[in-house]
Amino acid sequence: MPFKIQYKFQDDAETRYCVVSYEQYRNFCALPIIQECKIIKGNQTTTKKNLDEIQKALDMAYQKDTSHIRNLSENTL
């Protein structure tokens, strides 16, 4: 079941938000570019397409390209 997370990049003071699956959350927290990451809302609705886009963004972030995940992230609740 997808849920909403709140996080910050190490080089950015801005708080960001996105909806992820549990596996994506675990991978997200493991990224060395993430300063802080926590679950803020459970049981969020999202589409498979959105989760696939987050996965693509995570894959890019592992290669140190955060452009896609920054574009997908929301800056407000």
C-alpha positions as CSV (number, residue, x, y, z in Angstrom):
1,M,0.0,0.0,0.0
2,P,1.6,3.3,-1.0
3,F,2.1,6.1,1.5
4,K,3.4,9.7,1.6
5,I,6.9,10.5,2.8
6,Q,8.6,13.7,3.7
7,Y,12.3,14.1,3.0
8,K,15.2,16.5,2.4
9,F,18.2,16.3,0.2
10,Q,21.6,16.9,1.8
11,D,22.3,19.9,-0.4
12,D,18.8,21.4,0.0
13,A,17.0,22.9,3.0
14,E,13.6,22.5,1.3
15,T,11.3,19.8,2.5
16,R,9.8,17.7,-0.2
17,Y,7.0,15.1,-0.4
18,C,6.1,12.1,-2.6
19,V,4.0,8.9,-2.5
20,V,6.0,5.7,-2.6
21,S,5.6,1.9,-2.0
22,Y,7.3,0.3,1.0
23,E,10.2,-1.1,-1.1
24,Q,10.7,2.3,-2.7
25,Y,10.7,4.0,0.8
26,R,13.5,1.6,1.9
27,N,15.5,2.3,-1.2
28,F,14.8,6.0,-0.9
29,C,16.1,6.1,2.7
30,A,19.3,4.3,1.6
31,L,20.2,7.0,-0.9
32,P,23.4,8.8,0.2
33,I,22.0,12.1,-1.0
34,I,19.0,11.9,1.4
35,Q,19.5,13.8,4.7
36,E,16.2,12.8,6.3
37,C,13.2,10.7,5.3
38,K,10.0,9.8,7.2
39,I,6.5,8.5,6.6
40,I,3.9,11.1,7.2
41,K,0.6,9.6,5.8
42,G,-0.3,6.0,5.3
43,N,-2.7,4.4,2.7
44,Q,-2.3,6.9,-0.1
45,T,-3.9,6.4,-3.4
46,T,-1.7,6.4,-6.5
47,T,-1.4,4.8,-9.8
48,K,1.0,2.1,-11.0
49,K,2.3,4.7,-13.5
50,N,3.1,7.1,-10.7
51,L,4.9,4.4,-8.7
52,D,6.9,3.5,-11.9
53,E,7.9,7.1,-12.3
54,I,9.2,7.2,-8.7
55,Q,11.1,4.0,-9.3
56,K,12.7,5.5,-12.4
57,A,13.6,8.6,-10.3
58,L,15.1,6.3,-7.6
59,D,17.2,4.5,-10.2
60,M,18.5,7.8,-11.5
61,A,19.2,9.0,-8.0
62,Y,21.4,6.0,-7.4
63,Q,23.5,7.3,-10.4
64,K,23.6,10.7,-8.6
65,D,21.1,12.3,-10.9
66,T,18.4,13.9,-8.7
67,S,16.7,15.9,-11.5
68,H,13.8,13.4,-12.0
69,I,13.0,12.9,-8.3
70,R,13.1,16.7,-7.7
71,N,10.6,17.2,-10.6
72,L,8.3,14.5,-9.2
73,S,8.4,15.8,-5.6
74,E,5.9,18.2,-4.2
75,N,7.0,21.0,-2.0
76,T,3.8,21.2,-0.1
77,L,1.4,18.8,1.7
